[in-house]
Amino acid sequence: MEEDEFLKKVRALKALGRAKANQTHHVAFQKELDAMGNDRGYCLLVVSTLENNLDEVIDRHVADFNKEDYDAFFDGNGAAGSLSRKISLLQALKVIGPVTRRNLNIVREIRNAFAHGKIPITFETPEVKALCEELRLINPLDPADRNPDNHIGPTPRDRFHDVVATAMLMLAIHLGLRPAPAGSKFQLGNSLP
């Protein structure tokens, strides 16, 4: 009986982790991010939000799954059980292209360093900074514009933020959750470059 209660609690926690966020949640989360002074916590929170956005896109493709199949699909060993698998799945579904896939994989590697690093690291740590320099901002007004320095902040953390925020904006536009910016060539349903 105790094991059943434990498993119930684990399932409840997993359900909480997959709960959909509303506008109030987004505002509260942004306040939490804005107050985040350390790079490790900031990175983990912002990439968690990005991963939730990727989940929303994948959800649209598995909407017909029954609960058991859905849970197995997103379980740690499932097809969408890790950030790496989600990125590969989104490219296979033609939601993202090579630039976005590369950016997301760089973001994933940086997140993993912050999550699993045993020594203090920041966005200014040479290895982190070097990978941040590889990130390429996609201009949501013109996704064909490949200038990596368009509207990008001067620090590695700024670059990381700008790339992740732009990817989240473009995913929201792709899903129809946000309108495209005025004059944008990127519209509802478009694949990210």
N, C-alpha and C positions, 0 to 999 in steps of 0.2 A: 504494500500500500504506500509506503514512504517513497518508493521509486516512482510510482505513478504520480504522486504529488510533485516530486522533483521535475519529472518530464513535463508536467503541465506548466510549471513555472518557466522552464526553458522555452517551451513553445510560446508562452505569453510574451516573454522577452524578445523572441525572434519576431513575433507579430508586431510588437512595438517598433522594432527596428525597420520593419517594412511598411509601417503606417504612412499614409499619404499626408503630405504637409499642405496646409492651407496658407492663405496670405498672412495671417497672424503669426503662424509658425515661421514663415520666411522673414518677417520683420524682426522677430525675437532672435532668430539665428544670426541675422546681419548685425544686430547689436552685440551679440556674443563675439562675432568675428572682429568687429571694430574694437572691442575691448581687449582682444588677444594681443598681448605684448610679446610673447615668445614665438619664434619661428616654428618650432616643433608643433605646438598646439594649433597654431594658425594653419599649417600645412595639413595636418590631420583633419581638421574641421572642414576646410575648403574642399579637399579631395573627397571627403565623405559626401558633401553636398553634390559635387560633380557626379559621383557614383550613383547617387539617388536620381539624378537627371538621366543618366544612362539607363537605369532601371525603368524609368517612365517610358522611354522610347521602346525598350524591349517589351514592356508590358503590352504595348499596342500590337505587337506581333504574336503574343501568346494569350490574347484575351479569351480565346475559346478553351483554354486548358481548364480541366477540373482542378479543385483545390489540391488534391494529392499530387497530381502531375506538376502543377504550378510550384508547390513547395519543393518538390524534388528538383525542378529546373533551377531554382535559385539557391538550393542548398549548397553548402561549401564544396561538395563533390559534383554538383550539377553543371549543366552546360553554361549557366550564367552565375556560377558560384564564386567567381573571383573577378577582380577588376580586369585582369589579363584576358580572361575568357569573354567578358562582356565586350571588350574592345575588339577582339577577333570576330565575335558574333555580329557586332554592328557593322564591321567592314563587309562581312559575308552577306549581310542584309542590304548592302549598298546605302547605308545611312551615313557612313563616313568614308572618306577617301584617304589616300596615302599621307597627306599633310596632317590631317587631324589624327589619324592613327599614330603617326610618329610622335606628335605632341602628347597624345594621351599616354603613350608608353613611356615617354620621358617623365611626365607628371607621376605616373605609377612608380617609376624607379626612385624618384625623389621622395615620394610618399613613403615608400618602403624603407628608405634610408632613415627618415625621421622616425618612423614607427618602430624600427628594429635596431636602430643605432644604440650602441652601448656607451658611446662617448658623446659629449655635448657637440651638437652641430647646429649651424644656422645657414641661412641662404648665402652668407658670405664665406662659408667654408669652401675652399678651392674646388673640391670635387662637385659640390652642389652648384656652385656658381658656374662651373664649366658646363654642366648639363643645362642649366637655365639659359645659357647663351645659345644653346641649340634649339630652343623653343621658337616657333615661328607664328607670329600673330596673323590671323586671317581677318581681313577687313570685312565686317559684316555688310558694309555698303557695297562692296565689290569683291566677292570671294575669289575672283581671278587675280586680284592684286596680291602679289607674293612678296611685297617689300616687307622684310621681317621687322623693320623698325617703325612701321606706321603706328602711331599712337601708343607706343610702348614705353613704360616707365624706365627710369635710369638705373634702378638697382635690380639685382637678381630676383628679389622678392616681388618687386613691381612687375617685372617681366612675367614671372610665374602667375601672379594675380591676373594680369591683363589677358594672358592666353587662356587661363581657366575660365575667367568671367566671360570672355568672348565665346568660348565653346558652349558654356551654359546658355548664353543668350541665343546662340544659333540653334541649339537643341530645342529651346522653348519656342522659337519661331517655327522650326521644323514640325513641332507637335501642334502648332496653332494656339499655344498658351499665351503668346505675346505677339503683337503685331510687329512686322518688320519695320526698321527705322525708315523714315521718309527718304525716298530716293534709292532705297536698297535694291540690289539685284538679287538678293537672297530672299526667298519667299517660302510660305507654308509648303511643307513636303519636300523641299529641296534637300539633296544630300550635302553634307558638309564636305568641303574639299579635302 
